[in-house]
Amino acid sequence: MAFLRIVGIAAFAGLAAACGTLMPDRSGATQISRGDQLRIRVHQEELLSGVYEVDARGNIAMPLVGPFRVRGLTAADVGKRLNEILRTCFGHKRVSLEIVRPS
């Protein structure tokens, strides 16, 4: 069963990279940019929870998920996308996310 989860996660990592290019939210919400740090908490998944820095390409790299495009998106956009990916791979998971600007 664990093998199937890993295979599913690997397949979804490619989908996450391809789908991570959403149009920015025009509602005035803060958009994520290079150098930002994202504090991501995944309920009951310590391995996935942590602070991730947005690299020069606009991605974060999460364990088991892989590179994930976030630049230009809002925290709500990223949280929604992560919820979709994690629900497919692990069943229902709750994700909370906040943008932490570098000082």
QUILIN-V960066 format. One line per field, one symbol per residue. ss: DSSP state (H for helix, E for strand, L for the rest). phi: phi as a letter, one per 40 degrees, with the letter a starting at -180 (. if undefined). psi: psi as a letter, one per 30 degrees, with the letter a starting at -180 (. if undefined). Layout:
# QUILIN-V960066
ss=???
phi=???
psi=???
This chain:
# QUILIN-V960066
ss=LHHHHHHHHHHHHHHHHHHLLLLLLLLLLLELLLLLEEEEEELLLLLLLEEEELLLLLEEEELLLEEEELLLLEHHHHHHHHHHHHHHHHLLLLEEEEEELLL
phi=.cccccccccccccccccccbccccccgccccbdgcbbcbbbdgbccccibbcccccgbbbbdgbgcacbdgccdcccdcccdccccccbgcbcbbabcbccc
psi=eeeeeeeeeeefeeeeeefghlklkgffkkkklkflkkjkkjkgieefkakkkkaffglljkkfeakjkfkflleeeeeeeeeeeeeeefakkkkkkkkjkk.
